[in-house]
């Protein structure tokens, strides 16, 4: 499909405001993602994760000719079809999008279990943005002591609960802008999450530098 002069490069549909802010933060780092600069817009689906899973194709139908590519992001936890694997959910939603005018130019990324899995890395920025700077013990050690992070695991097993517990202790408000701060600050090379790597590969393939 040829891109018309008025057509934007990318539309991103996400499940909620937290994910919207995180997506804006990531798209501010197009060089770090290994992609060229693009014109993009991000929309939060009014029905959140279930809406992204079941009806993102109808949400995006009117935008088929306005954007060259489309990506849908939502959490596996809370989407209403948790019995399916991340890959199964992605394939199902991608199939509906392909049948709705987005064939060959859409992608779906399901965060397993949820957005907060992208928060946790060994970057010092995580502790700083979550208010843990100069506290002892170090944040990963505290999370393991509190049973949020199993020894030997790459991430906390309950990423959202872990983040909420840290913010309660540091007395920082839970805010969507915090996700944007994390997305803009943490090294993208440190995140080895399969869903994030799929997003990165997709953007690089569509918009090479």
Phi, psi and omega in degrees: 000127179281141181275124178285160183303327183272354185281136176277161182289317195213138169240136180239126176251127184234172189275334185197180184293323178302314180291326177299313180293321178298319179296318177299318179299317179294316183289347171284351184241051186297326178294316180294331177283349180080030181232164177281168176293133181230160170266121186221152173229147182238132179234137173269128180290132182296339180258014172060218185299312179300324178295317177298319182292313188267329191226019178295331180293324177286324177300322185267353186302319182286353183256006186306320183264001182264339184226145179285322184225157179223138175232139176243131179236130173203166180275142171293318179288114179102357182280345180096357180226048185294345178291340178274152176284166176304314182295322179293318178298315181299315181296321181295313181290321177299322178298318179293321178295318180300324181281354183249021175106000183253021184303126178079002183216034178223158177212150178232132180234117179256123180275125186241111006272338187198173184308321186298344178297336178280345181290320194273114173213178180274013179292135176296340180294331181299308180299320182294314183290331179270007174082017184266003184302133179071002177279155174232147357288176175304152186305313179300322180294318179298318180298323178289321177298326182269008176068024174270341187224114180286139180303131179090347179279152181282335184219162170300143181285341176234077190298320181292314180298323178297315181294317180298320180295319179295314181295326176296318182290321181275355177061036174260141179290145174284121188219141177300328181295337178293326178292324177293318177301314180297315181296328182277339189254321187287139178301127180287341177285343182279338184277118180252012180298136186298321180293318179296319180296325176296316178301314182297315179297319181297313180295321178295322180290321181284321188231065182297150180294000000 
